Amino acid sequence: MVMTSFPSPSEPVRIEGKPRVLLLENIHESAERLFESEGFAVERQKGALKPDELRERLKGVHLLGIRSKTTVLEETIREAESLLAIGCFCIGTNQVDLVTANAYGIPVFNAPFSNTRSVAELIIGEIVMLSRQLADRVREMHNGIWRKVAAGSHEVRGKTLGIVGYGHIGSQVGVLAEQMGMRVIYFDIATRLPLGNVRSVPTLDELLEQSDFVTLHVPATPQTQWMIGREQLRRMKKGAALLNASRGTVVDIDALAEALGSGHLSGAAVDVFPEEPEANTDDFQSKLRGLSNVILTPHIGGSTEEAQESIGREVATSLTRYMKLGATTGAVNFPQVELAPIPGTHRILNVHRNVPGVLRDVNRIVSDLEANIHAQVLSTDAAIGYLIMDLDQDVSTRVAKEIAALSTDIKTRVVS
């Protein structure tokens, strides 16, 4: 992660009064409760904010909490002088300019584990629904049509499930599918330890050719954009079904609609789309609407009470630990640093450009002021270094001021 544009050195950050937190997009109240119990001032809003609105609302805000509908752009980060960290109360972080946040000393945290079970259970439920064509039967019954048929309806036992992306969610899907008697295979670009009797296959093409159901659990990256297109759909078995609860840019929707319309695929379940309505009151348009044996859901894979409560606690805990201890464990764009607090000291947190000689300059400042370092830890990435240092309380302010004056300084904060 390399960036050539960094902010100019400034005065050390020392928060007077309660740290201010802005939570958007109806983040679960478990986050608000945790922040308030730690002495933070919290403002919550149900909806997302446009970039211009967000820049205005971030004035004086130290922590920002968002979900997937709020975009944090480069300009927003540059102008948010008080902002210290961002929490994405979801799995994805592609809605935040991570490179700029890194260069401005702002760690970004997410919740990679909390909604795993909720998404996995949805996928298993949809596999059964697709195998039994339940979406069509339910719709017919609501329309007053009694259509008792067995043609095209199957058990899932003995069928092959192909999982693309065998991470936290994909592996959980595999465990549940095996318990239902399915044969499970997976493809992942990273080496993963298979659970149970699940086995890996060497290529995506091989997985597509073998699977009765294909479920996608990959992040949004240049490598995964439109990774399931016409050619990949043609490779799938005739009568197979596709499920996508990962990212909307992974599947070519036009190609999927063609494969379903031609009868090559027997069904699909899609929870994420290339373009999604910004609010529940907006219209939803897709070529998949009205197609037989197609389950469409409004990006609700992780939308359970249990998952949202857990996500609220997980991300709020990470943000609180960063504010109080400087801990960056779990940050997606930052060096990973954690240091146990030492009573009777003040903690200096310093983010600086990763160039030679910074630690030498910092230690010279400490030595010249005859300060005593009780603990010190440094970690770096390609662009920045992050230093945590515990000092005697009577010199912390002077040390922090001189460190912040270094030409390599990005952000210096004192935690007392």
N, C-alpha and C positions, 0 to 999 in steps of 0.2 A: 504494500500500500504506500505509494509515493505521491506526494503533492508538493508543488513548488511554492504555493501561496499560503503563507501563514499570517496570523494576526500579529500586530506589533506588540512588543512588551508593554505591560500595564502594571498598575498597582496590585498588590496581593488582594485576594478575595477573602473577606472576613464577614460572614453574615451576621448582621445585627437583628435581633428579634427572631421570629419564627421563619424558617424556610418556607417559601411559597411553592405550592404544587398546583398545576393545572391538569385536570383529567378530562379528556374528551371522549366522545363516542360511547357514552353510557357504560363506562368501565365499572365493573362490579364493586359494590359498596365495601367489600372486604378490603380493597386497597385503601379506600378513604379511612376506614376504621383503623387500619394499621398505621397510616401516616399520622392521624390525629393522636393515637396513643403514644407516638414518638415525639409529639410536640410540634408537628408541622401544620401550617395553615393550608387548607385544601379548598379548591374551587372545582366543581364538577359541571360538565355540560353533556347533554344527551347526544347531540349530533357532532359531526365533523366540522372543521373550519376550512374555508378557502385560504390559499396562501397569504393573501393580503390581510385577511382577518386574523390569521394566526400570528403574523408578524406584529400586529398591534397588540394582541392579547398577551404576547410573551414578554412585554415590558415589565421588568421587575420579578419575573417568574424564574425560579431556580430549577425546578423539575417539571418535565412535560411527559404526560402519559397519553398514548394514542393507541388506536387499533389499526385496522387496515385501510380506512377511508381517508385519513388525514395524511397529506404529503408534506414532508419537511424538506424544503428545497435548499440549495446552496445559499441563496440570498437570505432566506429565513435564518439560517444558522449564523451567517455573518453579522446580521443586525441584532441578534438576541444576546445582548451583552451580559445579561444576568444568568443565562441558561448554563447549567452545570452538567446535566445528564438528561437522557431521553429514555423512556421506557416504552417498548412496544408490547402491549398486553395481548400478544398473539405469538404465533411462531415466526411469521415472515417479518423481515426488516427492510425489504426492498423499497418501501415507501419513504425511507429516510436516506438522504445523501450521506452515506457512511464515511466516504473519503473526506468530505469537508468537515464532518463532525470530528473525525480523528484529528485533522489538522488544527481544529480550534479547541482541542482538549476536552471534547464532550463524548464520554462513553455512551454507548447505546446497548441497552439490555432487552432481552426478550424472554419468552416462556416456551422453551423447546420441549418440555415434557408434559405440561399440565393438561392438555386436551387430547393426549394420545389415545386414551381409552375411548373417549367419546367419538372420535373420528373412526377408530377401528370398529366399534359397534355399529356405526352407521353403514360402513362398507359391508359388513356381514349381513345386516338386514337387507341391504339393497341387492346383494347377490341372490338371496332367497326370493326377493320380490321379482327380480328379472327372470329367474329360473321358472317361476310359476306364473309370470305375466300378471302379477297382482295389480299393478297400476292400472292396466286396462280393465280388469274385472271390477275394480273398485269404481272407476269412472262410469262404467256401464251400469252398475247397480244404482249409482246416484242419478243416472239419467233414466231410471226405470226399466232397464234392460236386464233380463235374466238370461245369462249365457253360460250354462254349465258345460264346459268342454275340458278334455284332457290333452288334446292335440297341442304340441309345442310346450307342454308343461312337464318339468322334470325335477327330480331330486338333485340336490347338490352333492350328495355323497358319491364319491368316486370320480368326480369331475376335477379338472386341473385348474388351479388358480395361479396365475402369473403375477408376481408383484414386481413392479418397476420402482426401485428405490427401497432398499431394505434397511431403513433407519428405525427410529423410535416407533413410528406409526406402522410402517410396513411390516416390521417384525411382529408387532402385536396382532395385526391382521392375520399373519401366518399362523400364529399360535391358536387363535380362535377358529380359523378355517380348518386346521388339522383336527381339532376337537369335534368338528362336524363331519369328519371322514373325507375331507378333500385332500387331494395330492397338491402340494404347494412347491412352486419353484420361484426363484427370484433372479433379477439382474440388477447389479449395482456397479458403478464405476470404481467404488472403493471396496477394499477387502472387508467383508463382514463375517462374523461368526454366526452360522445358521443355528436356529433353535429347533429342537425336536427333530423331525425327519425332513425338514425343509432342505432343499438343495439348490445350489446356484447353477446358473447356465452361463456360458461364456459370452453370449451376444444377445442384444435386444431382439434381433430377428428370430433367433432360436426360441426365445420365450414366447414371442407372438405366435409362432407357428404351432406351438405345443398346447397353448392355453385355451380353455373354454371360457374363462373370465380373465380379463387383464385389468388390474387396478394400479393407478399411478400415484406415487408418493415421493415426488421430487421437488426441489426448490425451483424458484424462477431464476434461471441463469441464461447467459447466451447459448450454452450447450443444450439446455432443455427447451428453448423456445421453438415451438411447433415441431417437437420431436416426434409427435404422432400425426403424420400427414397421410396423404393418399397412398403412398408406397407402403407405409407401415400398416395401414388398415387393410390393404390388399393381402398382406402377409398373414393376417389373423385368420384363424380357422373359420370356415363358413358356419354361421350359426353362433359364433362366439359373441360375447358382450364386453363392452368397455366401460370402466368406471374411472372417474376423475374427481378427486377431492383434494387435489394438490394446488395447482395454480392454473388460471384461465388461459395463459399463454402457452401451455404445454400441448394442447390439442387444436388442430385445425378444424374448427366447427363446421365449415362448409363441406370439408371432406368427410367428416363424420356423418353429417346429414345425408350425403350421397350414399355412403356405405349402408346406412340404415334404410334409406328409401329403396335401394336396389335389392334388399334382402340378404346382402352378404353378411351383415351383422344382425343378430336377432334382437339386440336391445342395448341400452346404454343408461348409465346413471351419471349425471353431471351436476356438481355442486358449485363449480367455479367457472367463470366466463371471461373472455378477453376484455369485454366492457360490461361493467355492472352498474345498475342504478345507484345513485349517490344516497338516495333516501327511500324508505319503505313506501312512500307515496308516488314514486316515479314508476313509469311503465317499464316493463321488461320485454325486450324484443330478442328473438333468437330463431334461427332456421330449424332448431330442434323442437320448437313448440308444435304440438299436435301429432307428432310422429308416434307410431305404435310401439308399445313396450319401452318407452323412454321416461325415466324418472328425472325430473328437474327440481332442484332444491336451491334456495337462495343463499348460498354460501354459509350453511349452518353446520358444517362438519364438526366444529368444536363448540357449537352453541348449545351447551347444556348448563343447567344451574351448577352442577358439580364442577365442570371444567372452568367456567367463568369465575367461580369463587376461588378455585385453586390458582388460576392465572393471576387474579388480583393480588393474592397473597405472595405468590412467587416473585412477580416483578416489583411489587412495592417493597418487598424485603431486600431485593438487590439494590434498589435505589436508595433505601434507607441506609444500608451498609456502606454504600459509596459516600453518602453525605456525612455519615458519622465517623467512618473509619478509613475512607478512601479505597475500600476494597473494590477491585474491578473483576473479580472472578465471575465468569459468565458473560462479560461484555463481548459483543460480536465484532467490535472494531478497535479494540484497545489492548495494549499489553496487559497480561494477567498478573496482578499484584495483590497480595493480601498479607497483612502483618498484624499480629496480635497487639492490642494497645498496652502501653506501659503506664501505670498510674503515676501522676505527678509530672507528666510531660505534656508538651504541645506538639501536635503533629503537623508537619509541613508536607503538602502535596504539590509536587511540581511536574508539570507537563512541559517538555522542551523539544526543540528540533533535535533529531538524532544525528548529531555531528560529533566528531572527535573533540574531546577536551571539556565537555560539559561537567562531568562528575569532578574533574580536577578543579574547575572554577568554583563549583559549589563547595567542595571541601576546603578550598582556600578561604572562602568567605567565612565558613564555620571556624576555621583555625584563627583567622585574623580577629574575630570577635570573641575568641577564647570560649566558644560554646562547646558543650559536651554532647556528643551524639550517643543516645542510648540504643537506638536501633536504626538501621538503614537498609532499604532494599530497592533495587532498580531493575526494570525490565524494559525492553525496547521492541519496536517493530521497524519496518523499513523507513518510516517517516518520523516517528516520535519516540521519545523516551519518557517513562513515567517513574518518578522517584517518590518514595515515601520515607520520611525521616522524622524520628522522634527526638526532640531537644528539650533542654531545660526551659521552663516556662518564661524565665526572665529575659531570655535572649531571642525567643522565637519571632517576635515582631520585627526586630532589626535584621535577623537572618533572612526572613521571608522577603523583606523589602529589597535587600541587595540581590537576592536570587531573581526576583521579578524584574530587576533592572538589567539583567544580562541580555545580550542581543539574541541569545538562543531561546529565551523564555517564551512560552505560549500562554500558560496559565499557572499561577501559584495561588494556593489556598491554605489558610491556617485553620486547623481544627483544634479547638481547646476543650 
